[in-house]
Amino acid sequence: MMGRPTNERITVDVGRELCLRTGSKALLGGTISGLGSHYLIDVNAVACSGGETLAKEQVEAASKEDVLKALSRAASSLRAKLGESLPSVQRFDVPIEATTSSLEALKNYSMGIKVGREKGDAPSIPFLKRAIELDPNFPMAYAALSISYENLGQPSLGLEYATKAYALRDRVSEREKLRLTADYFRATGEVEKEAQTYELWIANYPRDSVPHNNLGANYAFMGQYEKGLAEAQETLRLEPNDVINNANLGEVYLYLNRLDEAKATFDQALARKLDGGYLRLYLHYLGFLWGDSAQMKQQVAWGAGKPGDEDLLLSTQSDSDAYYGRLAKARDFSRRAVDSAVRSDSKETAALWEANAALREAEFGDGASAKQDVTAALALAPGRDVKVFTAIALARSGEADRAKLLVKELEKNYGSNTVLKLYWLPTVNAAIELNKGNSSQALVFLEAAAPYELGSPPPLQLGTLYPAYLRGQAYLLAHNGTAAAAEFQKLLDHRGIVVNFVTGALARLQLARAYATAGDTAKAKSAYQDFFSQWKDAEPDIPILKEAKAEYAKLQ
């Protein structure tokens, strides 16, 4: 537009020209000069049209570590001189990036945020940890670490860092305080308070992308994907150069089964040189939904040797193989995922992959293997999400009493967690009742989860539809085949939500059982045949497959 080289420095004259071209009123500038061991900071505002000085401020910093605070004071004073009201200055007084007394800490924090936007969570962590080493009272660095660890399947560390950040919230600006508060409620699972904080944040700072992004994630948990889509689109409009923002938008398109738009979003991110584990995860999901095994393998290969990404993609591949009954391969990928997470010192993530494997074994009818995996998972790291999955696995393996003990621990330690109360605990309790043969009480427990059953709650980046799956099994137990069929059909109708989760893998079989219970032999045979076709490469000794073949034989 100005006919100048793209790498030309922005001098005062160039700045004034830009100022005039954009219709702005004033140009802000300044200098930082060494003064012995001190630093002299000059900040000034110049009129774009005439070049006259509108206001200026000069402050001194006693050391390099005090420069940031001094600059913040100078900026606040300058804004007041330019006519901004004192309440406005106090409300919007946001130091550069984040509040810290250490320039080196700020530098590492900024680099961590930059790396996180371009490459994902795992590569950002060393920079954020270094920021905290340099300034142990750096709230935003703690908050950023909290989010990274939660995203990487380590909610215990996420809660620890979120709590530290929240305890330091009185040291920061109003904008930062909103971030710390929202992150804390996210870590504790208090979804309603978290959402209220995001809405307040958006009202006060409408150009910030973070609250839109996280509010969209809340909508996804509740299964309100159209609302989630609107927030994800606004997030990307505000901050397009963030890999997570691109991945999240594509994720919502997957949930809505708008696969072409998901692909376009992922392609756009890669074209911008944005890449990361979650983007690759959703590319794997897209390949799975399209039946493109080459694309799925490509994502696993991309993750090789990348801590925090490798284990995620290996575990995802294990679920994809298990979906088709290739249990030996699934077990191998799960083992590799666990080993990878342990090598990267992510024991809680490793335990989650072990618990996920336990859940799969339980649903496939191998209770002994499920119990072994449960024991291994709890030995690695008995965190919140691990206890949820192992409790379900135990209940589905005939260990109702052990499952109840885990439920009591979850209720005691995470009583305010909305996701647990509205989705996972009703699911676990229903599984326990089904194990006892009590279909009516299982249905009662599942009523609480009904409004959210199409949602995608943590810890997985997909929806399990477990409440619908177990409700279908409760109806089967009550010999109500028609009602059961309606529940299992939900999983087949929402493949973009369930993707490769174990409940989706068995939905066709359960639908066949429902039709058989309802006395519709023709539909039952067809559904059994669909399941056998899906599992044509399955190991023949999987217990649930052997049961299915025996059931089908009786229909002939």
Buried (B, 14 or more C-beta within 10 A) or exposed (E): EEEEEEEEEEEEEEBBBBBEEEEEEBBBBBEBEEEEEBBBBBBBBBBBEEEEEBBBBEBEBEEBBBBBBBBBBBBBBBBBEBEEEEEEBEEBBBBEBBBBBBBBBBBBBBBBBBBBBBBBBBBBBEBBBBBBBBBEBBBBBBBBBBBBBBBBBBBBBBBBBBBBBBBBBEBBBBBBBBBBBBBBBBBBBBBEBBBBBBEBBBEBBEEBBBBBBBBBBBBBBBBBBEBBBBBBBBBBEBBBBBBBBBBBBBBBBBBBBBBEBBBBBBEBBBEBEBBBBBBBBBBBBBBBBEEBEEBBBBBBEBBEEBBBBBBBBBBBBBBBBBBBBBBEBBBBBBBBBBBBBBEBEBBBBBBBBBBBBBBBBBBBBBBEBBBBBBEBBBEBBBBBBBBBBBBBBBBBBBBBEBBBEBBEBBEEEBEEBBBBBBBBBBBBBBBBBBBEEBBEBBBBBBEBBBBBBBBBBBBBBBBBBBBBBBBBBBBBBBEBBEBBBBBBBBBBBBBBBBBBBBBBBBBBBBBBBBBBBBEBEEBBBBBBEBBBEBBEEBBEEBEBBEEBEEBBEEEE
